[in-house]
Amino acid sequence: MPRTTARSAPARRTTALAATAAAALAPLLLGLWAAGPAEAHGAPTDPVSRVYACSPDGGAPSRSAACRAAVAANGGAFTAWDNLRVANVNGRDRQVVPDGQLCSGGLPAYRGLDLARADWPSTRLAPGGTLRMRYVSTIPHTGTFKLYLTKQGYDPSRPLTWSDLPARPFAEIRDPVLTDGAYRITARLPADRTGRQVLYTIWQNSSTPDTYYSCSDVVFPKAPAKASAPSAAAATTTPQPPTGGAPVTATSAAPGTPTTAGAAAAAASPAPAAPATPVSSPVASTAGAGAGPSAPVVAGGAAAVLVLTGGAALVLRLRRR
């Protein structure tokens, strides 16, 4: 009996120590178990999402007027910026997340992100360019990223609705690799967007029941104004010839060949003195009939004819006598 009692005492002490150790370790183990899922959260940091920009980690954008208004409407800071997720959506995003609450995912804890404003911190992008997204996370998960861009004509002064987004995403990326704490996603942007738009990202996990939502405000350059076509009057600004002449056309000519404009100018200049003998036809002129350099030539020829006719008549009279 004494031996049995001696053996049972250490056993009781061992059991007591094990129970004490389990009680001490239980909170720590529970904390580690709870921390596991929390580390799997994430959100875009480039292009910067509203939830990250307005968080204590957002830097200068967190002090913007839009972020101050969002925090005020939210009733507190966005400290859990990587926890904007909804469970058991299973691809039924448009049925689960209400219109006007797309940026908050319909979660009251993030309602400040749904404010309709045109001054959210934004990222400049090029239409038709390459999107390079950095989506921060800590534990790799499988799943699909779906990227949407609001339709052309989106009005940032109105709440974001599902009708502002196309029916299909412009890019889907499945199971990207987590590198240095972030997913790096590359996609081709639509080429027909200008002005302020919203890049809406849905990350549907396949290794967890969660779906993450985020809004990143982006700005595309406005299309340059189209130059108006010159009017017909402005297009033909060549000088006009004197009255009655043909239109002057600005054309190139071979060296030594007078252009139409040069011919018109030559015709308009005074003609050299006419020869004494009569001409058979009037000199071409750009002036009206009976005027211009050819008129004296015609008059001189007529006078000569009259003198000859008079002389012949006088000779006949003298012979008759």
Secondary structure, 3 states (H helix, E strand, C coil): CHHHHHHHHHHHHHHHHHHHHHHHHHHHHHHHHHHHHHCCCCEEEECEEHHHHCCCCCCHHHHCHHHHHHHHHHCCCCCCCCCCEEECCCCCHHHHCCCCCCCCCCCHHHHHHHCCCCCCCEEECCCCCEEEEEEECCCCCCEEEEEEECCCCCCCCCCCCHHHCCCCCCEEEECCCEECCEEEEEEECCCCCCEEEEEEEEEEECCCCEEEEEEEEEEECCCCCCCCCCCHHHHCCCCCCCCCCCCCCCCCCCCCCCCHHHHHHHHHCCCCCCCCCCCCCCCCCCCCCCCCCHHHHHHHHHHHHHHHHHHHHHHHHHHHC
